[in-house]
Amino acid sequence: MLFSASRRTDIPTYYSEWLCNRLEAGNVCVRHDARRVTRYVFSREAVDCLVLWTKNPLPLLDRLALLRGWPCVFQFTLTGYGRDVEPGLPDKLQLVEAMKRLSEAFGSERVIWRYDPILFTETYTPEYHLKAFSQIADALKGYTHKCVISFVDIYAKNKKQMEELHAYELKETDLMDFAGKLSEMAKKNGMTVASCAEHTDLTECGIAPGCCIEKALVEELAGYPIKAAKDKNQRPACGCVESVEIGTYD
């Protein structure tokens, strides 16, 4: 069974003690709605892969011993945004060092760098992102081999927020040029770039459609084939295989 911890909240940042308690207890309860809760076996033998999503794993670093021997993958979001967009995060250099520690402890193939979502504003221009991406990629050379990107889509639910930020979308030709430059920067540092749930085809830029919970990677880490279909609970463009989401919003 695959567990996702978590797309809905940053468990390593805010609930690392709870997570470690569940690992030691060997079970975890997942609330589906107001009345339905499922208790899952949460042991090394029962878990094919544990996917940990985070922007700040610092609270988890002193507890890594509990995760040794588990087939886990870290989805680590590290961008160039300031505190106006990402308030509450530690200094970026601290986060780079944290990612290096995870890589040293578990292996570079288990630590995936996420530079997403990419938002364009008067401050965060394409040039700004290219500079930030280059600096982070240089710092992470050898510590990860895959970067996942996505672009913010402006739609009804976020339109007001995007207008307040003066966000804008690039023309397709400019977007392709931008994506190609990201791909080249990553390649120089031994990384490939994959897109996450993107409708724009970026393959000619060297960026293939990717998935965060990838069946091939899970099978490689687990050491055996798994039965897992596409996750129907995600967006249609998402290529992830199904997993049990153990987090919740709010």
C-alpha positions in Angstrom: 0.0 0.0 0.0 1.2 3.5 -0.8 0.7 6.4 1.7 0.8 10.1 0.9 1.8 12.4 3.8 0.5 14.7 2.6 -0.8 16.8 -0.3 -3.2 18.5 2.1 -0.9 19.7 4.9 2.8 19.7 5.6 3.1 16.8 8.0 7.0 16.9 8.3 6.8 20.6 9.2 3.9 20.7 11.6 3.1 17.1 12.7 6.5 15.3 12.6 6.0 14.1 16.2 2.6 12.7 15.4 4.0 11.0 12.3 6.7 9.3 14.2 4.2 8.2 16.9 2.2 6.5 14.2 5.2 4.8 12.8 6.1 3.4 16.2 2.5 2.4 16.9 2.2 0.6 13.5 -1.2 2.0 12.6 -2.8 5.3 11.4 -6.4 6.5 11.3 -7.6 8.3 8.2 -10.8 10.4 8.4 -12.8 10.3 5.1 -15.8 12.4 6.3 -17.6 13.4 9.5 -18.7 9.8 10.2 -16.2 7.5 8.4 -12.7 6.7 9.7 -10.4 3.9 8.5 -7.6 2.5 10.6 -4.7 1.3 8.4 -1.7 -0.9 9.3 1.2 1.5 9.2 4.2 -0.8 9.4 7.3 -1.4 7.3 5.9 -4.7 6.1 2.5 -3.2 5.0 3.8 0.0 3.3 5.2 -0.2 -0.2 6.1 3.5 -0.2 5.7 6.5 2.0 5.6 9.8 0.1 6.5 12.8 2.3 5.6 16.2 1.0 7.2 19.2 2.6 8.5 22.8 2.3 10.4 22.5 5.6 11.6 19.1 6.9 13.8 20.7 9.7 11.5 19.4 12.5 11.8 15.9 11.1 15.6 15.8 10.8 16.3 14.7 14.4 13.8 11.8 13.9 15.1 10.3 10.7 16.3 7.2 12.4 12.6 6.0 12.5 12.4 6.2 8.7 15.6 4.2 8.1 14.7 1.1 6.1 11.4 2.4 4.9 10.8 2.8 1.1 10.1 6.5 1.4 10.3 9.4 -1.1 10.6 13.1 -0.2 8.8 15.7 -2.4 10.7 18.8 -1.3 9.3 22.1 -2.5 12.1 24.7 -2.7 11.5 27.9 -4.7 12.9 31.4 -4.9 9.9 33.2 -3.4 10.3 35.7 -0.6 8.3 35.9 2.6 5.6 37.8 0.8 4.6 34.6 -0.9 6.0 32.0 1.5 5.7 33.5 5.0 7.0 31.5 7.9 9.7 29.5 6.1 13.3 29.4 7.4 16.1 30.9 5.4 16.5 29.3 2.0 20.1 28.3 2.8 18.9 26.3 5.8 16.4 24.5 3.5 19.1 23.7 1.0 21.2 22.1 3.8 18.1 20.2 5.0 17.6 18.8 1.5 21.2 17.7 1.4 20.8 15.9 4.7 17.8 14.0 3.4 19.8 13.0 0.3 22.8 11.9 2.3 20.5 9.8 4.6 18.2 8.2 2.0 19.8 8.6 -1.4 19.5 11.2 -4.1 16.9 9.2 -6.0 14.5 9.4 -3.0 14.7 13.2 -2.8 12.7 15.1 -5.5 13.1 18.8 -5.8 9.9 20.7 -6.6 10.1 24.2 -8.0 6.4 24.9 -8.1 4.1 26.5 -8.6 5.7 29.1 -10.8 3.9 32.4 -10.5 4.8 35.4 -12.7 4.3 38.9 -11.2 6.0 42.3 -11.4 8.5 41.0 -8.8 8.7 37.4 -9.8 9.5 37.8 -13.4 10.8 35.0 -15.7 14.3 36.5 -15.2 13.9 36.3 -11.5 12.8 32.7 -11.6 15.7 31.7 -13.9 18.2 33.3 -11.5 16.7 31.6 -8.5 16.3 28.3 -10.2 19.9 28.4 -11.4 21.2 29.1 -7.9 19.2 26.3 -6.2 20.1 23.8 -9.0 23.8 24.6 -8.5 23.5 24.2 -4.8 21.7 20.8 -5.1 24.0 19.3 -7.7 24.5 15.6 -6.8 21.9 15.7 -4.1 18.9 15.1 -6.4 18.4 14.1 -10.0 14.8 15.2 -10.6 13.0 18.5 -10.5 9.2 18.9 -10.9 7.7 22.1 -12.1 4.2 23.5 -12.7 2.8 26.8 -13.6 0.0 28.6 -11.8 -3.2 28.6 -13.8 -5.5 31.5 -13.3 -9.1 30.4 -12.9 -12.3 31.5 -11.2 -11.4 30.4 -7.7 -8.0 32.1 -7.6 -8.7 35.0 -10.0 -9.2 37.6 -7.3 -6.0 36.6 -5.4 -4.0 36.5 -8.7 -5.3 40.0 -9.5 -4.1 41.3 -6.1 -0.7 39.9 -6.9 -0.8 41.4 -10.4 -0.1 37.9 -11.7 0.1 37.2 -15.4 0.6 34.3 -17.8 3.3 34.1 -20.4 2.6 33.8 -24.1 3.1 30.3 -25.3 6.3 31.2 -27.2 7.7 32.9 -24.1 6.7 30.0 -21.9 8.4 27.5 -24.1 11.6 29.6 -24.1 11.5 29.9 -20.3 10.9 26.2 -19.8 13.7 25.3 -22.2 16.1 27.4 -20.2 15.0 25.7 -16.9 15.7 22.3 -18.6 19.2 23.4 -19.7 20.1 24.6 -16.2 18.9 21.4 -14.7 20.8 19.3 -17.2 24.0 21.1 -16.4 23.5 19.9 -12.8 22.7 16.3 -13.6 19.0 16.7 -13.3 15.9 16.1 -15.5 12.8 18.3 -15.3 9.3 16.9 -15.3 6.0 18.8 -15.4 3.2 18.3 -12.9 -0.4 18.2 -14.2 0.4 20.6 -17.0 -1.8 21.0 -20.0 0.9 22.6 -22.1 3.2 20.1 -23.9 6.8 20.9 -22.9 8.5 17.9 -24.4 10.2 19.9 -27.1 11.8 21.9 -24.2 13.2 18.7 -22.7 10.5 18.5 -20.1 8.3 15.4 -20.1 5.0 15.0 -18.4 5.7 13.6 -15.0 4.0 12.3 -11.9 4.9 12.8 -8.3 3.9 9.3 -7.1 5.5 7.3 -9.9 4.9 3.5 -10.2 8.3 2.8 -11.7 10.1 4.6 -8.8 8.0 2.9 -6.2 8.7 -0.5 -7.7 12.4 0.3 -7.8 12.5 1.3 -4.1 10.3 -1.5 -3.0 12.1 -4.1 -5.0 9.0 -5.8 -6.4 6.1 -5.0 -8.8 3.0 -3.3 -7.4 -0.6 -3.1 -8.4 -1.7 0.5 -8.6 -4.0 2.3 -10.9 -4.1 6.0 -11.8 -5.3 8.1 -8.8 -8.9 9.1 -9.6 -9.0 11.6 -6.8 -6.5 13.9 -8.5 -6.8 16.3 -11.5 -7.3 14.7 -14.9 -3.8 15.8 -16.0 -2.2 14.2 -12.9 -0.3 11.0 -13.7 0.2 9.8 -10.1 -0.8 6.3 -9.1 -3.3 5.9 -6.3 -2.3 6.2 -2.7 -3.9 6.6 0.8 -3.9 10.3 1.8 -3.3 10.5 5.5 -3.4 14.3 5.9 -6.4 16.6 6.1 -7.0 20.3 5.4 -7.1 22.8 8.2 
